[in-house]
Amino acid sequence: MNPPSRSLTTPYSTTTIRVPIYPRSTNLAPDWAYNNSDSKKVFASLKQTFNNGWELNLSGSHTEATMDSKLLYIDGYFAKSTGIGIGPYEGYDLLGGTGYNTAKRKEDTADAYVTGPYELFGRQHELMAGVTYIRQHDRYVSASTSFTSADVGDFNDWGNYPEPDWDDQALSQDNVIRQKSAYLATRISLADPLHLILGARYTQYNANTLTQNMEKNNITPYAGLVYDINDTYSAYASHTSIFTPQTYRNAQGAYLSPVTGKSYETGIKGDWMNSRITASLAVFRIEQDHLGATDYALVPGSTDYAYYEQNGTVSKGVEFEINGAVTDNLQMTLGATRYVAKDGEDAALNPTQPRTSLKLFTSYRLPMLQDLTVGGGVNWQTHTWDNVAGPGGTSTLYAEQGSYALVDLFGRYQVTKQLSVQANLNNLFDKMYNINVGRNTVYGEPRNVSISSNYRF
């Protein structure tokens, strides 16, 4: 169960869900609810450089994380006049519930690789080879209760719901995931302006859970070509295979297969004034199978959304970015992304993600006070939407968040060479927006201020 403290339901609608009627200050969490987490990590790395230009890199880490929570969530549609709710599931009177959850995760990682130059056919090339091992153990025990419409009653008069008499926590997940991989890549100098990049990764993936034991082996090759047009511009093209394990579960509680597919990209890069200013323009296409998607049904015995696999998905678009030093004191970054995504049936894929986004960020060091840097930025995105089950699961609603821009400001003062202090003002104009388009509303952060310090030894 992962109910956010500001997860709100939306009133009855027959066509479109656009603007939530509840203020951002609304919080459904009762006094007894809490969510505690703790994480500890140790890591080490070693680098050995040899006289012939080769390097050996070793690294490893051990992480332990714990989570303990008692939470409450509401999930349904409520009439504004009566406050009476209807759940989103056909033939299933469920308006939310509570959960008492305890979890522990242990993760061990190790990576070793060598990199360096080699000579072939009278030209200098580069090589990298390595191995990676990851082991993750998740153990999750929980107890839960469910709400019916009678339990919730008049939502307009919702109060501090009493803590339930919890049953003993039962084991709900006990997963061990292992991933072993070996990789090899080389950058071959075909001619002074032309370079070929070849690589491949072999992965053994194993997920052992209470409901399944899945094993997948995969080889993901990579190829790229870079051509230096002149001292300023270079063009490139690349092709990559995709193999990405995912943690979504289906309606039977089993993990989805790893995402597989292919990615194609081509573009041009520019470099001016000894890299003081750089720019890039790229066009891409991504084809994927087994990509997880949800229709907001639940995994039986839990409050997690169930996912299903989509095959034949295609995403394609264009990206642009320019950044660098406009002057000795002024830094600027400007970027834009536009893409479209379709599933195997040519319908919109993941419409909860913005199709167009723009960003602009600047920082300015005051000439008369060199230790003070001020700046800010704006992030804009187009509208997002989704089709969700309506009251009783017998209709489909269109949920939408309109396009919006967020403006942030900052100021940083270098007190000494080691110590700096920074203040951030986020969401300057206090924009109210929904970051979880669908049946529920999760408001983005309102205007807020943070102050931090950094000390370097």
C-alpha positions in Angstrom: 0.0 0.0 0.0 1.4 3.4 -1.0 -1.4 6.0 -0.3 0.0 9.5 -0.4 -1.2 11.8 2.4 -2.7 14.2 -0.2 -4.4 11.5 -2.3 -7.9 12.8 -2.9 -11.0 11.5 -4.7 -12.9 13.3 -7.4 -16.6 14.1 -7.4 -19.1 12.4 -9.8 -18.5 13.2 -13.4 -20.0 12.0 -16.6 -17.4 13.2 -19.1 -14.2 14.9 -17.9 -12.2 15.2 -14.6 -10.2 18.4 -14.7 -10.1 20.6 -11.6 -10.2 19.0 -8.1 -12.6 20.7 -5.7 -10.6 20.0 -2.6 -7.9 22.5 -1.4 -4.3 21.4 -1.1 -4.5 21.6 2.7 -7.0 18.7 2.7 -5.4 15.7 4.4 -7.2 12.4 5.0 -4.5 10.9 7.2 -5.8 10.1 10.8 -3.8 10.9 13.9 -2.5 7.3 14.2 -1.1 7.1 10.6 2.7 7.2 10.1 5.3 6.2 7.6 8.8 5.6 8.9 11.8 4.6 6.7 15.5 4.1 7.4 18.4 3.4 5.0 22.0 2.5 5.7 24.7 2.0 3.1 28.4 1.2 3.0 30.4 1.3 -0.2 34.0 1.1 -1.3 35.8 1.7 -4.6 39.4 1.1 -5.8 41.1 2.5 -8.9 44.4 1.3 -10.2 46.2 3.2 -13.0 48.9 1.4 -15.1 51.8 3.0 -17.0 50.4 1.9 -20.4 47.2 4.0 -19.9 45.0 1.2 -18.7 42.8 1.4 -15.6 41.2 -1.2 -13.3 38.1 -0.1 -11.3 36.5 -2.1 -8.5 33.5 -1.1 -6.5 30.9 -2.6 -4.2 28.1 -1.6 -1.8 25.8 -3.1 0.8 22.5 -1.4 1.5 19.8 -2.2 4.1 16.5 -0.3 4.1 13.5 -0.7 6.5 10.0 0.6 6.3 7.2 0.6 8.9 3.9 2.3 8.3 0.2 2.5 9.3 -1.7 4.2 6.5 -5.2 5.0 5.3 -6.4 5.7 1.8 -9.7 6.6 0.1 -10.4 5.5 -3.5 -13.8 6.4 -5.0 -16.3 8.9 -6.3 -18.4 11.1 -4.0 -21.5 13.1 -4.7 -21.0 16.8 -3.8 -24.5 17.2 -2.3 -24.8 14.0 -0.2 -21.1 13.0 0.3 -22.1 9.3 -0.5 -19.4 7.4 -2.5 -19.3 4.8 -5.1 -16.2 2.7 -5.7 -14.6 2.4 -9.2 -15.0 -1.4 -9.4 -17.9 -3.1 -11.0 -19.7 -5.3 -8.5 -17.2 -4.6 -5.8 -18.0 -2.1 -3.0 -14.5 -0.8 -2.2 -13.9 2.8 -1.3 -10.4 2.4 0.2 -8.8 0.9 3.3 -6.0 0.8 5.8 -2.7 -1.0 5.8 -0.1 -2.0 8.5 3.0 -2.7 6.5 6.6 -3.6 7.5 9.3 -4.3 5.0 13.1 -4.8 4.8 15.3 -4.7 1.8 18.9 -5.9 1.5 20.9 -5.1 -1.6 24.5 -6.1 -2.5 26.2 -4.8 -5.6 29.7 -5.4 -7.1 31.2 -4.1 -10.3 34.6 -4.6 -11.8 35.9 -3.2 -15.2 39.0 -2.4 -17.1 39.5 0.4 -19.7 42.3 1.6 -21.8 43.8 2.2 -25.2 45.0 -0.4 -27.7 46.6 -0.2 -31.2 45.3 -2.0 -34.3 46.1 -1.4 -38.0 48.3 1.6 -37.1 45.5 3.5 -35.3 44.7 4.0 -31.6 41.4 2.6 -30.2 39.7 2.3 -26.7 38.3 -0.8 -25.0 36.2 -1.4 -21.9 35.3 -4.8 -20.3 33.6 -5.6 -17.0 31.2 -7.6 -14.9 28.4 -6.6 -12.6 26.5 -8.5 -9.8 23.4 -7.4 -8.0 21.4 -9.3 -5.4 18.2 -7.8 -3.8 16.1 -9.4 -1.1 12.7 -7.9 -0.2 10.6 -9.2 2.6 7.2 -7.6 3.2 4.6 -8.4 5.9 1.3 -6.6 6.2 -2.2 -6.5 7.5 -5.1 -4.5 6.0 -8.7 -3.6 6.2 -11.1 -2.4 3.5 -13.7 0.3 3.4 -17.2 0.0 2.0 -19.6 2.9 1.3 -21.2 2.2 4.7 -17.9 2.4 6.5 -17.1 5.8 4.9 -20.6 7.3 5.1 -20.8 11.0 4.3 -17.4 12.0 3.0 -18.3 15.7 3.5 -18.2 15.0 7.2 -15.1 12.9 7.1 -13.2 12.9 10.5 -10.4 11.2 12.3 -11.1 7.6 11.4 -10.4 5.3 14.4 -7.4 2.9 14.1 -8.6 -0.7 13.4 -7.9 -3.7 15.4 -5.2 -5.1 13.2 -4.9 -8.8 12.5 -1.4 -10.4 12.8 0.8 -9.3 9.9 1.1 -12.0 7.3 3.9 -12.5 4.8 2.9 -11.0 1.5 6.2 -10.7 -0.4 9.5 -12.5 0.0 11.5 -11.8 -3.2 15.1 -12.5 -4.1 16.2 -10.9 -7.4 19.6 -11.6 -8.9 21.2 -10.0 -11.9 24.6 -11.0 -13.3 26.0 -9.3 -16.4 29.2 -9.0 -18.4 29.8 -6.2 -20.9 32.3 -5.3 -23.5 32.6 -2.1 -25.5 35.1 -0.6 -27.9 35.6 2.7 -29.7 37.3 2.1 -33.0 39.0 4.9 -34.9 38.2 4.2 -38.6 39.6 7.5 -39.7 40.5 10.8 -38.1 37.0 12.1 -38.3 35.1 8.8 -38.1 34.7 6.6 -35.0 32.7 3.3 -34.6 31.4 2.3 -31.2 30.5 -1.4 -30.7 29.4 -3.1 -27.5 27.3 -5.8 -25.9 26.0 -6.8 -22.5 25.0 -10.4 -21.5 22.6 -10.5 -18.6 21.3 -13.4 -16.4 18.2 -12.3 -14.5 16.4 -14.3 -11.9 13.3 -13.4 -9.8 12.3 -15.8 -7.1 9.1 -14.9 -5.3 6.2 -16.5 -3.4 4.3 -17.0 -6.7 6.9 -17.5 -9.4 10.5 -18.3 -10.3 11.4 -16.4 -13.5 14.7 -16.7 -15.3 15.7 -14.6 -18.3 19.0 -14.5 -20.2 19.6 -11.8 -22.7 22.3 -10.3 -25.0 21.9 -6.6 -25.7 24.2 -5.3 -28.4 25.0 -1.7 -29.1 26.4 0.1 -32.2 27.1 3.7 -32.8 28.8 5.8 -35.5 30.3 9.3 -34.8 31.5 11.6 -37.6 33.4 14.8 -36.7 32.2 17.2 -39.4 34.7 19.9 -38.3 36.1 21.3 -35.1 32.6 22.5 -34.1 30.0 19.9 -35.3 29.8 16.2 -35.0 27.0 13.9 -36.2 26.1 10.5 -34.8 23.7 7.5 -35.1 23.2 4.6 -32.8 21.2 1.4 -32.3 20.7 -0.2 -28.9 18.9 -3.3 -27.8 16.7 -3.0 -24.6 16.5 -5.4 -21.7 15.0 -3.8 -18.5 13.7 -5.8 -15.6 10.5 -4.2 -14.0 8.9 -4.6 -10.6 5.3 -4.4 -11.6 3.0 -7.4 -10.8 0.1 -8.7 -12.8 -3.4 -9.6 -11.6 -2.1 -13.0 -10.4 0.7 -11.3 -8.3 3.5 -12.4 -10.6 6.2 -10.0 -11.8 6.0 -8.9 -15.4 8.7 -10.0 -17.8 11.6 -7.6 -18.4 11.0 -5.0 -21.1 12.7 -5.8 -24.3 13.0 -3.9 -27.6 15.2 -1.7 -29.7 16.2 2.0 -29.6 17.4 4.1 -32.6 18.8 7.6 -32.3 20.5 10.1 -34.6 21.6 13.6 -34.1 24.1 16.4 -34.3 26.2 18.1 -31.6 28.0 21.4 -31.5 30.8 22.7 -29.4 32.0 26.3 -29.3 34.6 28.4 -27.5 36.5 25.3 -26.1 33.3 23.8 -24.8 32.1 27.0 -23.1 28.9 26.5 -25.1 27.5 23.1 -26.3 24.3 22.1 -28.1 22.7 18.9 -29.3 19.7 18.0 -31.5 18.5 14.4 -31.5 15.8 12.3 -33.2 14.8 9.0 -31.6 12.6 6.0 -31.9 12.0 3.3 -29.2 10.2 0.0 -29.8 9.3 -2.1 -26.8 7.6 -5.3 -25.7 6.3 -6.4 -22.3 6.0 -2.7 -21.2 3.9 -2.5 -18.0 0.6 -0.6 -18.0 -2.3 -0.5 -15.5 -6.1 -0.1 -15.7 -6.2 0.5 -11.9 -7.4 -3.0 -11.0 -5.9 -4.4 -7.8 -3.5 -7.3 -7.2 -5.6 -9.8 -5.2 -4.8 -9.6 -1.5 -3.1 -6.2 -1.7 -3.8 -2.6 -2.5 -1.2 -2.4 -5.3 -2.4 -1.7 -8.8 -2.1 -4.7 -11.1 -0.2 -4.2 -14.4 -0.4 -6.0 -17.7 2.1 -6.3 -20.5 1.9 -4.3 -23.7 3.6 -5.4 -26.9 4.4 -3.5 -30.0 4.7 -0.1 -28.3 6.5 2.7 -30.2 7.7 6.0 -28.9 9.4 8.6 -31.2 10.4 12.2 -30.9 13.0 14.9 -31.0 15.1 16.6 -28.3 17.1 19.8 -28.3 19.4 21.4 -25.7 21.9 24.2 -25.6 23.9 25.2 -22.5 27.0 27.0 -21.5 28.6 30.3 -20.5 26.9 33.3 -22.3 29.4 35.5 -20.5 32.0 35.0 -17.8 29.3 35.4 -15.2 26.1 34.2 -16.9 25.3 30.5 -17.4 22.2 29.4 -19.3 20.5 26.1 -20.3 17.6 25.8 -22.7 16.0 22.5 -23.6 12.9 21.1 -25.3 11.4 17.6 -25.9 8.6 16.5 -28.1 7.5 12.9 -28.6 4.5 10.7 -29.4 3.9 7.2 -28.0 1.5 4.5 -29.2 0.7 1.0 -28.0 0.4 -2.1 -30.2 -3.2 -1.1 -31.1 -2.2 2.5 -32.1 -3.7 4.0 -29.0 -2.0 6.6 -26.9 0.7 5.1 -24.6 1.2 6.5 -21.1 -0.7 9.7 -21.7 0.0 10.6 -18.0 3.4 11.7 -19.2 3.7 15.1 -21.0 4.2 15.0 -24.7 6.0 18.3 -24.9 8.2 19.9 -22.3 10.4 23.0 -22.2 13.0 24.1 -19.6 15.1 27.3 -19.2 17.6 27.8 -16.4 20.0 30.7 -15.7 22.6 31.5 -13.1 24.4 34.9 -12.7 27.4 35.7 -10.6 27.3 39.3 -9.5 30.4 41.1 -10.9 30.5 43.5 -7.9 30.1 40.6 -5.4 31.7 37.5 -6.9 30.8 35.2 -4.0 27.1 35.7 -4.7 25.3 33.8 -7.4 21.6 34.2 -8.2 19.4 32.5 -10.7 16.3 30.6 -11.5 14.4 28.6 -14.1 11.1 27.6 -15.5 9.8 24.2 -16.5 6.7 24.0 -18.7 4.8 20.9 -19.9 1.8 20.2 -22.0 -1.4 18.7 -20.7 -1.6 15.1 -19.4 -4.6 12.8 -19.3 -5.9 9.3 -18.8 -9.1 7.2 -19.2 -10.2 5.7 -15.9 -13.1 3.6 -14.7 -16.1 5.7 -13.5 -18.4 5.1 -10.5 -19.3 1.5 -10.2 -16.9 0.6 -13.0 -19.7 0.9 -15.6 -18.4 4.0 -17.4 -15.2 5.5 -18.5 -14.1 9.0 -17.5 -11.5 11.3 -19.1 -9.1 12.8 -16.4 -6.9 15.7 -17.4 -4.3 18.1 -16.1 -3.9 21.1 -18.2 -0.5 22.5 -19.3 1.4 24.4 -16.6 4.7 26.1 -15.9 6.7 26.0 -12.6 9.1 28.9 -11.8 12.0 28.4 -9.2 14.6 30.9 -7.9 17.8 30.4 -6.0 20.6 32.4 -4.4 24.0 30.9 -3.3 26.7 32.7 -1.3 30.3 31.3 -1.1 31.2 32.1 2.5 34.7 30.5 2.3 36.4 28.3 -0.2 35.0 25.3 1.6 31.6 26.6 2.8 28.6 27.8 0.8 25.0 28.6 1.8 22.1 28.3 -0.7 18.4 29.4 -0.5 15.8 28.0 -2.9 12.3 29.4 -3.6 10.3 26.7 -5.4 7.0 27.2 -7.3 7.3 31.0 -7.1 3.7 31.6 -8.3 2.2 28.8 -6.1 0.8 26.9 -9.1 -1.7 24.1 -8.1 -1.3 21.1 -10.3 -1.9 17.3 -10.2 1.1 15.0 -10.6 -1.0 11.8 -10.6 -3.5 12.2 -13.3 -6.1 9.4 -13.0 -8.8 8.6 -10.5 -6.9 10.2 -7.7 -5.4 13.7 -7.3 -2.0 14.1 -5.8 -1.1 17.8 -5.6 2.4 19.0 -6.5 4.3 20.9 -3.8 3.0 24.4 -3.1 5.3 27.4 -2.9 8.1 26.6 -0.5 11.5 27.8 0.7 14.5 25.7 1.6 18.0 26.6 2.9 21.0 24.4 2.7 24.7 24.6 3.3 27.6 22.6 1.8 31.1 22.2 3.2 34.0 20.6 1.3 36.9 19.1 3.1 
